[in-house]
Amino acid sequence: MSLPALSSQTLSDQAYQALRAAIVQGDLPWGEKITERGLAERLGVSPTPVREALRRLEQEQLVERTGPRSLRVAAVSPLVRSESGTMEAALEGVAARFAAQKATPEQLDRMQRLLDEADEAAETLRADRDAGRTLSAEQTERLFNAVRDFHREVEAAADNTQLSRTLEQVRAFSRSERLSIAVAQVTAGRTAGQERRYHQHHELLSALHARDADRADQLARAHALSAAGELVGWDQAREALSDTAVD
C-alpha cells in the first residue's frame, strides 16, 4: 500500500490528514505496528512532521504508544465497535432524513443507477448459487461497491459537511474490513441477512423519491443497525478464534 506524497507546505497537517484517512479507510489496519521513520518514508517527508501528526493521533486515541520508539494503530474491541456502529446508524438516519429534503433529481438518478448495477451483480450471484456454482468474488465486490457508493450518494445528498465528518470519525469498520466480511459471508453461504438488507436500499430510495424524511430516517437507521450488528458478530467470532489459536 502506498501513501500519497506530500508537498512542503504545512507538512505536519498534511501528514496528520493522510495518516488519519489511512486509519479510517483501513489502509493502516487496527493493531498494525508503525514507526515514525517507516511512515515518513512512505509519505516522502522527514520524521519531524510525522512525529507531530502521531502526537495528534495519540490524543484522538487512534494511535497508541507501546514503547519509547514503538507505536501501533489502536486496537478496537468488539464493544467499541458495537457502540460505534450504534452511533453510525443514528447518523446515517439523519443523513437519509436530510437527503429526503435536499436530494436533487440528478442525485436520485445516480442512486437508481447504482442500485441497477447492484441488482445485476446480485442476480449473477443468485444464479450461481442456484446452479451450485462457486460464487464469484468479483461479483461480490461489484455488488458491495455499488451498495457502498449508493450510501455515499445518500450522504452527499444530505449536503452537510459536519455530518459527513462525524460519520467518518465514528465508522466502526473500514471499507476493506466490510468487504472482507461480505466475501467471507458469501463464501460461507451466510447470505440471508445480506439479501434482506439489500432490499432495504430500494425501500430507502422510494422514501427519498417521496420526500418522506421520517420513513427515510427509519429505514436507514434500521438498515445500518442490522448491518453493524452482523459485522460485530463476525468480529467477535474472529476474536474468539484468535484467542483459541493462542491458547
C-alpha positions as CSV (number, residue, x, y, z in Angstrom):
1,M,0.0,0.0,0.0
2,S,1.4,3.4,-1.0
3,L,0.6,6.7,0.8
4,P,0.4,9.9,-1.2
5,A,3.5,12.1,-1.5
6,L,3.2,15.4,0.3
7,S,4.2,18.9,-0.6
8,S,6.4,21.1,1.5
9,Q,3.6,23.3,2.9
10,T,2.1,22.6,6.3
11,L,3.7,19.1,6.3
12,S,2.5,18.2,9.8
13,D,-1.1,19.0,9.0
14,Q,-0.8,17.0,5.7
15,A,0.8,14.1,7.4
16,Y,-1.9,14.1,10.1
17,Q,-4.7,14.2,7.4
18,A,-3.0,11.5,5.3
19,L,-2.4,9.1,8.3
20,R,-5.9,9.7,9.8
21,A,-7.5,8.9,6.5
22,A,-5.4,5.8,6.1
23,I,-6.5,4.6,9.5
24,V,-10.2,5.4,8.9
25,Q,-10.2,3.8,5.5
26,G,-8.4,0.7,6.7
27,D,-5.2,1.2,4.8
28,L,-3.4,1.2,8.2
29,P,-5.4,-1.6,9.9
30,W,-6.3,-1.6,13.6
31,G,-3.5,-3.0,15.7
32,E,-0.8,-2.6,13.0
33,K,2.7,-1.8,14.3
34,I,4.0,1.5,12.9
35,T,7.2,3.6,13.2
36,E,7.8,7.3,12.7
37,R,10.6,6.6,10.2
38,G,8.7,4.0,8.3
39,L,5.7,6.3,7.9
40,A,7.9,9.2,7.0
41,E,9.5,7.1,4.2
42,R,6.1,6.1,2.8
43,L,4.9,9.8,2.9
44,G,8.2,11.1,1.5
45,V,8.9,13.5,4.3
46,S,11.2,13.8,7.3
47,P,10.2,12.2,10.6
48,T,9.5,15.5,12.3
49,P,6.1,16.3,10.7
50,V,5.1,12.6,11.2
51,R,6.1,12.8,14.8
52,E,3.8,15.8,15.3
53,A,1.0,14.1,13.4
54,L,1.3,11.0,15.5
55,R,1.0,13.1,18.7
56,R,-2.3,14.4,17.5
57,L,-3.5,10.9,16.6
58,E,-2.5,9.7,20.0
59,Q,-4.7,12.4,21.6
60,E,-7.6,11.1,19.5
61,Q,-6.7,7.6,20.7
62,L,-6.3,6.4,17.1
63,V,-2.6,5.6,17.7
64,E,-1.1,4.2,20.9
65,R,2.5,4.1,22.1
66,T,3.8,0.6,23.0
67,G,7.3,1.7,23.9
68,P,9.7,4.7,23.7
69,R,10.1,4.3,19.9
70,S,7.3,1.9,19.0
71,L,3.7,2.6,18.2
72,R,0.7,0.9,16.7
73,V,-2.7,1.8,15.3
74,A,-5.1,1.4,18.2
75,A,-6.8,-1.9,18.5
76,V,-10.6,-1.7,18.8
77,S,-12.6,-4.1,20.9
78,P,-16.0,-5.6,19.7
79,L,-17.7,-3.5,22.4
80,V,-16.3,-0.3,21.0
81,R,-17.2,-1.5,17.5
82,S,-20.7,-2.1,18.6
83,E,-21.0,1.3,20.2
84,S,-19.5,3.0,17.2
85,G,-22.0,1.1,15.0
86,T,-24.9,2.4,17.0
87,M,-23.7,5.9,16.6
88,E,-23.0,5.4,12.9
89,A,-26.6,4.1,12.4
90,A,-28.1,7.1,14.1
91,L,-26.1,9.4,11.9
92,E,-27.0,7.5,8.8
93,G,-30.6,8.0,9.7
94,V,-30.0,11.8,10.0
95,A,-28.2,11.7,6.6
96,A,-31.2,10.0,5.0
97,R,-33.6,12.5,6.6
98,F,-31.6,15.4,5.1
99,A,-31.3,13.7,1.8
100,A,-35.1,13.3,1.6
101,Q,-35.3,17.0,1.9
102,K,-32.4,18.0,-0.3
103,A,-31.7,15.4,-2.9
104,T,-31.7,16.7,-6.5
105,P,-33.2,14.7,-9.4
106,E,-29.7,14.1,-10.7
107,Q,-28.6,12.6,-7.4
108,L,-31.7,10.4,-7.2
109,D,-31.0,9.2,-10.8
110,R,-27.4,8.3,-9.7
111,M,-28.7,6.4,-6.8
112,Q,-31.0,4.4,-9.1
113,R,-28.2,3.6,-11.5
114,L,-26.1,2.3,-8.6
115,L,-28.9,0.1,-7.5
116,D,-29.4,-1.1,-11.0
117,E,-25.7,-2.1,-11.0
118,A,-26.1,-3.8,-7.7
119,D,-29.1,-5.7,-9.0
120,E,-27.2,-7.1,-11.9
121,A,-24.4,-8.3,-9.6
122,A,-26.9,-9.8,-7.1
123,E,-28.7,-11.6,-9.9
124,T,-25.5,-13.1,-11.1
125,L,-24.6,-14.3,-7.6
126,R,-28.1,-15.7,-7.1
127,A,-27.9,-17.6,-10.4
128,D,-24.5,-19.1,-9.5
129,R,-25.8,-20.2,-6.1
130,D,-28.9,-21.8,-7.5
131,A,-26.8,-23.7,-10.1
132,G,-24.4,-24.9,-7.4
133,R,-21.5,-22.9,-8.9
134,T,-18.8,-21.2,-6.8
135,L,-19.9,-17.7,-6.0
136,S,-17.8,-15.0,-7.8
137,A,-15.6,-12.8,-5.6
138,E,-15.6,-10.3,-8.4
139,Q,-19.4,-10.1,-8.5
140,T,-19.5,-9.9,-4.7
141,E,-17.1,-6.9,-4.8
142,R,-19.1,-5.4,-7.6
143,L,-22.3,-5.6,-5.5
144,F,-20.5,-4.3,-2.4
145,N,-19.0,-1.3,-4.3
146,A,-22.4,-0.4,-5.8
147,V,-24.1,-0.5,-2.5
148,R,-21.4,1.5,-0.7
149,D,-21.5,4.1,-3.5
150,F,-25.3,4.3,-3.0
151,H,-24.8,5.1,0.7
152,R,-22.2,7.6,-0.2
153,E,-24.6,9.3,-2.7
154,V,-27.2,9.5,0.1
155,E,-24.6,11.1,2.3
156,A,-23.7,13.5,-0.4
157,A,-27.3,14.4,-1.0
158,A,-27.6,15.3,2.7
159,D,-25.2,18.1,1.9
160,N,-23.9,18.6,5.5
161,T,-20.1,18.8,6.0
162,Q,-20.3,18.4,9.7
163,L,-22.4,15.3,9.4
164,S,-20.1,13.7,6.9
165,R,-17.0,14.4,9.0
166,T,-18.6,12.9,12.1
167,L,-19.7,9.8,10.2
168,E,-16.1,9.3,9.2
169,Q,-15.0,9.6,12.8
170,V,-17.4,7.0,14.2
171,R,-17.5,4.4,11.5
172,A,-16.8,1.1,13.2
173,F,-15.4,-0.8,10.3
174,S,-13.4,0.3,7.3
175,R,-14.3,-0.3,3.7
176,S,-11.7,-3.1,3.4
177,E,-13.0,-4.8,6.5
178,R,-16.6,-4.6,5.4
179,L,-15.7,-6.1,2.0
180,S,-13.6,-8.8,3.6
181,I,-16.5,-9.8,5.9
182,A,-19.0,-9.7,3.0
183,V,-16.9,-12.0,0.9
184,A,-16.5,-14.4,3.9
185,Q,-20.3,-14.4,4.4
186,V,-20.9,-15.2,0.8
187,T,-18.3,-17.9,0.8
188,A,-19.8,-19.5,3.9
189,G,-23.3,-19.3,2.4
190,R,-24.5,-16.8,5.0
191,T,-26.5,-14.6,2.6
192,A,-30.0,-14.5,4.1
193,G,-29.3,-11.4,6.2
194,Q,-27.5,-9.7,3.3
195,E,-30.4,-10.3,0.9
196,R,-32.9,-9.0,3.5
197,R,-30.9,-5.8,4.0
198,Y,-30.2,-5.4,0.3
199,H,-33.9,-4.9,-0.5
200,Q,-34.0,-2.1,2.1
201,H,-32.0,0.0,-0.3
202,H,-34.8,0.1,-2.8
203,E,-37.2,1.0,0.0
204,L,-35.0,3.8,1.1
205,L,-34.7,5.2,-2.5
206,S,-38.6,5.1,-2.7
207,A,-38.8,7.1,0.5
208,L,-36.3,9.6,-0.8
209,H,-38.3,10.0,-4.1
210,A,-41.4,10.6,-1.9
211,R,-39.6,13.2,0.2
212,D,-40.7,11.1,3.2
213,A,-38.0,12.2,5.7
214,D,-39.4,10.2,8.7
215,R,-39.5,7.0,6.6
216,A,-36.1,7.5,5.2
217,D,-34.6,8.1,8.6
218,Q,-36.3,5.0,10.0
219,L,-35.2,2.8,7.1
220,A,-31.6,4.0,7.0
221,R,-31.2,3.7,10.8
222,A,-32.7,0.1,11.0
223,H,-30.6,-1.0,8.0
224,A,-27.3,0.4,9.5
225,L,-28.0,-1.2,12.9
226,S,-28.7,-4.6,11.4
227,A,-25.5,-4.4,9.3
228,A,-23.4,-3.2,12.2
229,G,-24.8,-6.0,14.5
230,E,-23.8,-8.6,12.0
231,L,-20.3,-7.1,11.4
232,V,-19.7,-7.0,15.1
233,G,-20.9,-10.6,15.4
234,W,-18.3,-11.7,12.8
235,D,-15.7,-9.6,14.6
236,Q,-16.4,-11.3,17.9
237,A,-16.2,-14.7,16.3
238,R,-12.9,-13.8,14.7
239,E,-11.5,-12.6,18.0
240,A,-12.7,-15.9,19.7
241,L,-10.9,-17.9,17.1
242,S,-7.8,-15.9,17.5
243,D,-7.9,-16.4,21.3
244,T,-8.4,-20.2,20.8
245,A,-5.4,-20.3,18.5
246,V,-3.3,-18.6,21.0
247,D,-4.4,-20.9,23.8
